[in-house]
Amino acid sequence: MSDDAGQFRVGTHALCWIHAERLLHKLMPATPGQVKHVDTLRELVLHFYKALKSLSAKT
């Protein structure tokens, strides 16, 4: 896994899923409804990430 930095582009690899949230910043919603959807998705991703961190801290 990597964050897609050039030094990690060796062979077949997967991107770290949390870095996918960074792509949400590149979206340019055109309507208030689209803005709300992007904000909701960002909140869901971060909520999921916090839940995973909480689980890993307990193990």
N, CA, C and O atoms as a GROMACS GRO file, in nm:
protein
  236
    1MET      N    1   0.084  -0.118   0.000
    1MET     CA    2   0.000   0.000   0.000
    1MET      C    3   0.088   0.124   0.000
    1MET      O    4   0.199   0.123   0.053
    2SER      N    5   0.036   0.230  -0.060
    2SER     CA    6   0.110   0.355  -0.061
    2SER      C    7   0.014   0.472  -0.077
    2SER      O    8  -0.107   0.454  -0.092
    3ASP      N    9   0.071   0.592  -0.073
    3ASP     CA   10  -0.009   0.711  -0.098
    3ASP      C   11   0.008   0.759  -0.241
    3ASP      O   12  -0.026   0.873  -0.273
    4ASP      N   13   0.059   0.673  -0.328
    4ASP     CA   14   0.080   0.698  -0.470
    4ASP      C   15   0.196   0.793  -0.496
    4ASP      O   16   0.207   0.850  -0.605
    5ALA      N   17   0.282   0.810  -0.397
    5ALA     CA   18   0.402   0.890  -0.418
    5ALA      C   19   0.492   0.818  -0.518
    5ALA      O   20   0.494   0.695  -0.523
    6GLY      N   21   0.564   0.894  -0.597
    6GLY     CA   22   0.646   0.837  -0.704
    6GLY      C   23   0.740   0.727  -0.660
    6GLY      O   24   0.758   0.629  -0.732
    7GLN      N   25   0.800   0.741  -0.544
    7GLN     CA   26   0.896   0.640  -0.499
    7GLN      C   27   0.830   0.506  -0.468
    7GLN      O   28   0.899   0.405  -0.456
    8PHE      N   29   0.695   0.505  -0.455
    8PHE     CA   30   0.625   0.381  -0.425
    8PHE      C   31   0.561   0.318  -0.548
    8PHE      O   32   0.497   0.214  -0.536
    9ARG      N   33   0.576   0.377  -0.665
    9ARG     CA   34   0.518   0.323  -0.788
    9ARG      C   35   0.607   0.213  -0.844
    9ARG      O   36   0.672   0.228  -0.947
   10VAL      N   37   0.609   0.103  -0.772
   10VAL     CA   38   0.690  -0.012  -0.812
   10VAL      C   39   0.598  -0.132  -0.820
   10VAL      O   40   0.544  -0.175  -0.718
   11GLY      N   41   0.581  -0.187  -0.938
   11GLY     CA   42   0.495  -0.305  -0.952
   11GLY      C   43   0.350  -0.271  -0.926
   11GLY      O   44   0.308  -0.156  -0.933
   12THR      N   45   0.274  -0.374  -0.894
   12THR     CA   46   0.132  -0.360  -0.866
   12THR      C   47   0.112  -0.330  -0.719
   12THR      O   48   0.167  -0.400  -0.634
   13HIS      N   49   0.036  -0.227  -0.689
   13HIS     CA   50   0.012  -0.194  -0.549
   13HIS      C   51  -0.124  -0.129  -0.534
   13HIS      O   52  -0.187  -0.089  -0.632
   14ALA      N   53  -0.168  -0.120  -0.413
   14ALA     CA   54  -0.296  -0.059  -0.381
   14ALA      C   55  -0.271   0.074  -0.312
   14ALA      O   56  -0.172   0.092  -0.242
   15LEU      N   57  -0.362   0.166  -0.332
   15LEU     CA   58  -0.353   0.293  -0.263
   15LEU      C   59  -0.417   0.281  -0.126
   15LEU      O   60  -0.514   0.208  -0.107
   16CYS      N   61  -0.362   0.352  -0.032
   16CYS     CA   62  -0.420   0.358   0.101
   16CYS      C   63  -0.557   0.426   0.088
   16CYS      O   64  -0.566   0.534   0.032
   17TRP      N   65  -0.661   0.364   0.140
   17TRP     CA   66  -0.797   0.416   0.117
   17TRP      C   67  -0.819   0.553   0.178
   17TRP      O   68  -0.899   0.631   0.125
   18ILE      N   69  -0.752   0.584   0.287
   18ILE     CA   70  -0.774   0.715   0.349
   18ILE      C   71  -0.729   0.827   0.257
   18ILE      O   72  -0.779   0.939   0.267
   19HIS      N   73  -0.634   0.799   0.168
   19HIS     CA   74  -0.590   0.902   0.074
   19HIS      C   75  -0.698   0.931  -0.030
   19HIS      O   76  -0.692   1.034  -0.097
   20ALA      N   77  -0.793   0.843  -0.045
   20ALA     CA   78  -0.904   0.869  -0.137
   20ALA      C   79  -0.985   0.989  -0.091
   20ALA      O   80  -1.044   1.059  -0.173
   21GLU      N   81  -0.988   1.013   0.040
   21GLU     CA   82  -1.062   1.127   0.092
   21GLU      C   83  -1.003   1.259   0.041
   21GLU      O   84  -1.075   1.357   0.024
   22ARG      N   85  -0.874   1.258   0.017
   22ARG     CA   86  -0.809   1.379  -0.035
   22ARG      C   87  -0.865   1.418  -0.171
   22ARG      O   88  -0.869   1.537  -0.205
   23LEU      N   89  -0.908   1.320  -0.248
   23LEU     CA   90  -0.964   1.349  -0.380
   23LEU      C   91  -1.096   1.424  -0.370
   23LEU      O   92  -1.135   1.494  -0.465
   24LEU      N   93  -1.164   1.412  -0.259
   24LEU     CA   94  -1.290   1.485  -0.242
   24LEU      C   95  -1.267   1.637  -0.246
   24LEU      O   96  -1.356   1.712  -0.286
   25HIS      N   97  -1.150   1.680  -0.207
   25HIS     CA   98  -1.117   1.823  -0.209
   25HIS      C   99  -1.106   1.874  -0.352
   25HIS      O  100  -1.121   1.994  -0.377
   26LYS      N  101  -1.080   1.784  -0.447
   26LYS     CA  102  -1.065   1.825  -0.586
   26LYS      C  103  -1.199   1.837  -0.657
   26LYS      O  104  -1.208   1.897  -0.765
   27LEU      N  105  -1.304   1.781  -0.598
   27LEU     CA  106  -1.436   1.791  -0.660
   27LEU      C  107  -1.484   1.935  -0.658
   27LEU      O  108  -1.457   2.009  -0.563
   28MET      N  109  -1.555   1.973  -0.761
   28MET     CA  110  -1.608   2.109  -0.770
   28MET      C  111  -1.760   2.100  -0.786
   28MET      O  112  -1.811   2.110  -0.898
   29PRO      N  113  -1.832   2.082  -0.675
   29PRO     CA  114  -1.978   2.070  -0.684
   29PRO      C  115  -2.039   2.199  -0.739
   29PRO      O  116  -1.996   2.309  -0.707
   30ALA      N  117  -2.141   2.182  -0.824
   30ALA     CA  118  -2.201   2.297  -0.892
   30ALA      C  119  -2.330   2.346  -0.826
   30ALA      O  120  -2.375   2.458  -0.852
   31THR      N  121  -2.388   2.263  -0.743
   31THR     CA  122  -2.516   2.301  -0.682
   31THR      C  123  -2.506   2.283  -0.530
   31THR      O  124  -2.419   2.210  -0.482
   32PRO      N  125  -2.593   2.348  -0.456
   32PRO     CA  126  -2.594   2.327  -0.310
   32PRO      C  127  -2.616   2.181  -0.272
   32PRO      O  128  -2.560   2.134  -0.173
   33GLY      N  129  -2.696   2.109  -0.349
   33GLY     CA  130  -2.718   1.968  -0.322
   33GLY      C  131  -2.592   1.886  -0.338
   33GLY      O  132  -2.565   1.795  -0.259
   34GLN      N  133  -2.514   1.917  -0.441
   34GLN     CA  134  -2.388   1.847  -0.463
   34GLN      C  135  -2.288   1.878  -0.352
   34GLN      O  136  -2.213   1.791  -0.308
   35VAL      N  137  -2.287   2.002  -0.307
   35VAL     CA  138  -2.200   2.041  -0.194
   35VAL      C  139  -2.235   1.958  -0.072
   35VAL      O  140  -2.147   1.907  -0.002
   36LYS      N  141  -2.364   1.944  -0.046
   36LYS     CA  142  -2.409   1.866   0.070
   36LYS      C  143  -2.367   1.720   0.057
   36LYS      O  144  -2.325   1.658   0.154
   37HIS      N  145  -2.379   1.664  -0.063
   37HIS     CA  146  -2.339   1.524  -0.084
   37HIS      C  147  -2.189   1.504  -0.060
   37HIS      O  148  -2.148   1.407   0.003
   38VAL      N  149  -2.109   1.596  -0.109
   38VAL     CA  150  -1.964   1.585  -0.089
   38VAL      C  151  -1.931   1.598   0.060
   38VAL      O  152  -1.850   1.521   0.112
   39ASP      N  153  -1.992   1.693   0.127
   39ASP     CA  154  -1.968   1.710   0.270
   39ASP      C  155  -2.010   1.586   0.349
   39ASP      O  156  -1.941   1.544   0.441
   40THR      N  157  -2.124   1.529   0.313
   40THR     CA  158  -2.172   1.409   0.380
   40THR      C  159  -2.076   1.293   0.358
   40THR      O  160  -2.045   1.219   0.451
   41LEU      N  161  -2.029   1.278   0.236
   41LEU     CA  162  -1.935   1.169   0.207
   41LEU      C  163  -1.805   1.187   0.284
   41LEU      O  164  -1.750   1.090   0.338
   42ARG      N  165  -1.757   1.309   0.291
   42ARG     CA  166  -1.634   1.336   0.367
   42ARG      C  167  -1.655   1.301   0.514
   42ARG      O  168  -1.567   1.240   0.576
   43GLU      N  169  -1.768   1.338   0.570
   43GLU     CA  170  -1.798   1.305   0.710
   43GLU      C  171  -1.804   1.155   0.731
   43GLU      O  172  -1.754   1.104   0.831
   44LEU      N  173  -1.865   1.082   0.637
   44LEU     CA  174  -1.874   0.937   0.650
   44LEU      C  175  -1.737   0.871   0.644
   44LEU      O  176  -1.708   0.779   0.720
   45VAL      N  177  -1.652   0.918   0.553
   45VAL     CA  178  -1.517   0.862   0.542
   45VAL      C  179  -1.440   0.885   0.671
   45VAL      O  180  -1.375   0.794   0.722
   46LEU      N  181  -1.447   1.007   0.724
   46LEU     CA  182  -1.374   1.038   0.847
   46LEU      C  183  -1.431   0.963   0.967
   46LEU      O  184  -1.356   0.922   1.055
   47HIS      N  185  -1.563   0.946   0.972
   47HIS     CA  186  -1.626   0.869   1.079
   47HIS      C  187  -1.577   0.723   1.074
   47HIS      O  188  -1.544   0.664   1.177
   48PHE      N  189  -1.572   0.666   0.954
   48PHE     CA  190  -1.525   0.529   0.936
   48PHE      C  191  -1.379   0.518   0.980
   48PHE      O  192  -1.341   0.422   1.047
   49TYR      N  193  -1.297   0.615   0.941
   49TYR     CA  194  -1.156   0.615   0.978
   49TYR      C  195  -1.138   0.620   1.130
   49TYR      O  196  -1.058   0.546   1.186
   50LYS      N  197  -1.214   0.707   1.196
   50LYS     CA  198  -1.206   0.716   1.342
   50LYS      C  199  -1.249   0.586   1.408
   50LYS      O  200  -1.191   0.545   1.509
   51ALA      N  201  -1.352   0.521   1.353
   51ALA     CA  202  -1.398   0.392   1.407
   51ALA      C  203  -1.289   0.286   1.392
   51ALA      O  204  -1.267   0.207   1.483
   52LEU      N  205  -1.222   0.284   1.278
   52LEU     CA  206  -1.113   0.188   1.258
   52LEU      C  207  -0.998   0.213   1.356
   52LEU      O  208  -0.943   0.120   1.412
   53LYS      N  209  -0.964   0.340   1.375
   53LYS     CA  210  -0.857   0.374   1.470
   53LYS      C  211  -0.894   0.329   1.610
   53LYS      O  212  -0.810   0.279   1.685
   54SER      N  213  -1.020   0.348   1.646
   54SER     CA  214  -1.068   0.308   1.778
   54SER      C  215  -1.057   0.157   1.797
   54SER      O  216  -1.014   0.110   1.902
   55LEU      N  217  -1.095   0.082   1.693
   55LEU     CA  218  -1.086  -0.065   1.700
   55LEU      C  219  -0.941  -0.111   1.711
   55LEU      O  220  -0.911  -0.202   1.788
   56SER      N  221  -0.852  -0.048   1.634
   56SER     CA  222  -0.713  -0.090   1.637
   56SER      C  223  -0.646  -0.055   1.770
   56SER      O  224  -0.553  -0.124   1.813
   57ALA      N  225  -0.693   0.049   1.836
   57ALA     CA  226  -0.638   0.087   1.966
   57ALA      C  227  -0.678  -0.013   2.075
   57ALA      O  228  -0.608  -0.028   2.175
   58LYS      N  229  -0.791  -0.082   2.054
   58LYS     CA  230  -0.840  -0.177   2.153
   58LYS      C  231  -0.773  -0.314   2.142
   58LYS      O  232  -0.782  -0.396   2.233
   59THR      N  233  -0.705  -0.337   2.030
   59THR     CA  234  -0.644  -0.470   2.012
   59THR      C  235  -0.499  -0.469   2.049
   59THR      O  236  -0.432  -0.572   2.040
   0.00000   0.00000   0.00000
